[in-house]
């Protein structure tokens, strides 16, 4: 954590901010190593050039924060107290009232911003988003290890789900089976709502699972991930139940080719957007361009969706240590859809595919 705080202090100089207030769950964890769900309460890290870093947590979480390894000052508060007023009292004592304070404008609510502005009325507020994104985009060896473990658990989730397929079982029953078995493996939580879609519902990229039952000839789409020691995974696989039509097979083969070719372009120095362009070109050439309706992927780490966004126009050069998904899809209303997604980690030796569950067409 010390190196992360040091790196953050260096980056503060780039925007002429003397302090930063970190309030999002993900960035708070990244800087403090304390993983918590704040609900409606305030958690925050105050980092200043003028004083040692301090975190702000509810009184009932002080011991948990210490146990996480935080060795600096902790300001705690009871539910009847104003945490921002306590922070003000601390910075007055340490003569570290910020003249310019970087905050997470993309996270903080307007109500909470007004509360902060009330205690720091003469402070200039800057945006911390870009600094924090740059800080987290390159993963360390330890982060790579955690992402690999999270990916392996996601593979296991797909394996459980595929084994649960049978005629008459519902989408929600399969989800229950996946989550019951996977949490036995020490998973903290799922990284997002587990998705199992069947039949024509697979044509909805973000469809909602229901009590709909599996029938012969259905495509079945799984999209799931877990949180392991604070790090997320994300995988999608699509299988067929008992049989598959010629059109469904052609869609599957197109998506698989697009995904494999896009991965080949996950090479250091190439622009992020080239992966999307490559997959989109293959899908379009096969006549399905209008049915590929989303970007090809997103950054992945402490959050399921983080920087960078893997869109066709993103010119950011790939660097070693980046982690993201590649997930092309084709979705045709009233017919069905196919998506295949893997977690990718960039290295000097080429892209590493962290998710290993087979992606050749399976007819269950």
C-alpha angles and dihedrals in degrees: 000000000000092000091049091053090047092050090049092053089054092050092050087069090064092067098033092243118147094197144020133207114204114196109158119102093235099048092041089056092046092056101034104028087228110128112198141148105232097189105188094339127099122256116172144159118216113202119183138172088225102055145015117284118271134191127213116214139155114274091245091061101050096101092046090052091051091047090055089065102261105152101177134080119311122201109199129190140191121231092258093055131086106240093199091056089053090051090051091052090051096050091047091055092048093042090236103124103153121244090189121021125189112213135178098259091178091058111030119090121235090242092053092045091055089051091053092044089053093060094039102039096157097045124110112228120217133180118263096185099099095043093052093045091052090048094054102036095085110062124213126230089262091051089049089054092051093047091051091052092047089050092051090053090050089052088053090051091056090047091053091047095050091049090052094059115114136138113284098016113125129235091245092050090056090049091051090052093049095049095043093053098039095051089058085068094065099267113161095209142318112281090229137351107303112245126212114166128175139193118352090349088078086076088075110080091204100027124161119245116232143164089288108137128231116253133187112274093030124136109222120205122199122193117172147137142178138219112236117183089334098314127109136222131197130191136163128195131171123204136176125235116228096322144015133207123236091249093050090049092051090051091050094050091048093052092045092052091047092051095047093048093047090054090055088062093055089103128140112263096022118113116260090235094063091077092057093044092051095051093042091052092054094046092047092048088056092053099256102099096118090053096058096085107167142050116279096245154325141232116276134200130095086000127044091229115035142134128343110048106210100222129147093252098048106116095182109132115240115247133195111272099033118137124201145136130257110203120157118179144180119210121185117183115240091010108059143249144253128209127173118190134181136176113242129199118191120224140167087259095055133271119334115211105213098186110073108178108127116265102189110115113283123197105196 
